[in-house]
Amino acid sequence: MVEVTKTPEWKSLSADAEALASTNMRTLFADDPDRFERYSLEAAGLFLDFSKNKISEDAFDHLIALANAVDLEGTRSRMFAGEPINTTENRAVLHTALRDFSLRDYHVDGENVSPKIRTELKRIAAFAQSIHSGAAKGYSGKTLDTVVNIGIGGSDLGPQMVVEALRPYWLDGRRSFFVSNVDGQQLADTLAQINLETTLFVIASKTFTTQETMTNAESARKWFLDRGGKDVAKHFVALSTNRHAVEAFGIDPENMFQFWDWVGGRYSLWSAIGLSIALQVGFANFENLLKGAHLMDEHFRSASLRRNMPVLLALVGVWNRNFLGASAHAVLPYDQHLHRLPAYLQQADMESNGKRIGKDGAVLENKTGPIIFGEPGTNGQHAFYQLLHQGTDLISADFIAPAISHSELGDHHPKLLSNFLAQTEALMRGKADQEVRDELRADGLTKPEITALAPHKAFPGDRPSNSILMGKLTPETLGALIALYEHKIFCQGVIWGINSFDQWGVELGKVLAKSILPELSNLSEEKPSATSHDASTNGLIDRINDLRQRAKP
Ligand SMILES: O=P(O)(O)OC[C@H]1O[C@H](O)[C@H](O)[C@@H](O)[C@@H]1O
């Protein structure tokens, strides 16, 4: 494995960062009238402007050279070829195959998996059609107009984010609910809003062993049966790779839509996990989502590194993270329907690249994935942007907006977009101390007042951002946007030398929770003092048990 920090390209980039320390982005823009053209590009219906990053031509060249030094193109080819690039699980990474409409064949361990992908997609189409046409009915003969998707992580965030994003495409009269948390309140709140005769429960779990999902699924089935529901088969379907566990749960394999271990959980919305999307927006729109992603895949696999949108987004991220010291990255969609995108990307990015061990098993010298957070603009502006503009940490950001809204109501959308643009400009330009002083003087403040206030009102600027635009947020552009991020994450993982496709870091807590569970009391029982953990965990267990005992009716 190439030790990326030891490469000459890494050293050149460190020198580039030093060379840029004495200038600012304002100057870079003033000195280069072509900066916007140079550092922007269009692909798959998306437009990316990354010119508001503090990069120089040297830095740009060295970033491309770095991508070559780690053989990014070679690893990309290995991914598309179905090689087991997920090394710790010995698995291929082929979510792109799920949305490849070019009729290419994909092979995993010598097996052509493309026919079974197409078969499953046809089954999903047929099932969605039967629900939408009313041919499939509930036990009492009513149409199934409500979906409750029970899943967590990739089996929740992806479909939920997409269903929310495609609200303008919702089919009339259909409702979707997403239950993920093992906190029973979420399931109870959902069940209180639905009619069991018209509800389809979609149990989504790659492994079909996840505690939260299995607990919610059991409770939903009990609720259904306790209230007189019959014909469970008509009301419960499963989306999974684990046929055996689905059968053991009591769902007929006929009612199971499958996917495969070469689809990572956080990359699974393109698979059967997308059933809840197809049910809410129609299969044609689901297919358009896949087609949009495929367009981005084709761009990613064929464009030169210098004009390759996911590659450039990744490289700029590496620059900000490793050479300018950005510790976090904000995802700021200026589209209310994308309100779950930051949460979705938290899993996609942080579960993929939040790692400190390289592919060779050694502790990495370099920083890896940043903290991802975000909220839709303009809400975030009135909350945490203060820190983006004037805080002590450098935080990079992606601003994402459609030029045309699905609700062109009055001047809402131009106002929204003006905020989008103003924020990226303000982050880049900042406001110099002298500008602040001149303004305060013009406002009639005295010299001591100006001296006291000016530092607080100055903005350092030089805060990096990318702007991602599209015409309208459609299934196609959304698909391309998600694929853009998937490939960005992949490229960064390759550069940082990590396996972006496992997630061992979620295991320890799961195991410990299992051992703690028997130590917690139900309201009806008393438990002895906990002794098997550290003093804090024992103390908290005792305190919880005590609070629950005291609350006993
Ligand atoms: O789909 P499931 O097998 O139920 O997994 C649901 C989620 O839980 C796991 O703990 C992983 O961290 C996630 O990557 C996964 O998406």
The ligand as an SDF file (V2000), in Angstrom:
LIG
                    3D

 16 16  0  0  0  0  0  0  0  0999 V2000
  -29.8400   -3.3930    7.1720 O   0  0  0  0  0  0  0  0  0  0  0  0
  -29.3490   -3.9140    8.4800 P   0  0  0  0  0  0  0  0  0  0  0  0
  -28.6130   -5.2180    8.3340 O   0  0  0  0  0  0  0  0  0  0  0  0
  -30.4750   -4.0240    9.4620 O   0  0  0  0  0  0  0  0  0  0  0  0
  -28.3070   -2.8940    9.0360 O   0  0  0  0  0  0  0  0  0  0  0  0
  -28.6560   -1.6040    9.4030 C   0  0  0  0  0  0  0  0  0  0  0  0
  -27.4430   -0.7760    9.7550 C   0  0  0  0  0  0  0  0  0  0  0  0
  -26.8610   -1.2570   10.9330 O   0  0  0  0  0  0  0  0  0  0  0  0
  -25.5040   -1.5810   11.0310 C   0  0  0  0  0  0  0  0  0  0  0  0
  -25.1390   -1.5190   12.3700 O   0  0  0  0  0  0  0  0  0  0  0  0
  -24.5630   -0.7590   10.2060 C   0  0  0  0  0  0  0  0  0  0  0  0
  -23.8470    0.1390   10.9880 O   0  0  0  0  0  0  0  0  0  0  0  0
  -25.2210   -0.0010    9.1020 C   0  0  0  0  0  0  0  0  0  0  0  0
  -24.2990    0.1150    8.0310 O   0  0  0  0  0  0  0  0  0  0  0  0
  -26.4700   -0.6590    8.6030 C   0  0  0  0  0  0  0  0  0  0  0  0
  -27.0290    0.0990    7.5610 O   0  0  0  0  0  0  0  0  0  0  0  0
  1  2  2  0
  2  3  1  0
  2  4  1  0
  2  5  1  0
  5  6  1  0
  6  7  1  0
  7  8  1  0
  7 15  1  0
  8  9  1  0
  9 10  1  0
  9 11  1  0
 11 12  1  0
 11 13  1  0
 13 14  1  0
 13 15  1  0
 15 16  1  0
M  END
$$$$
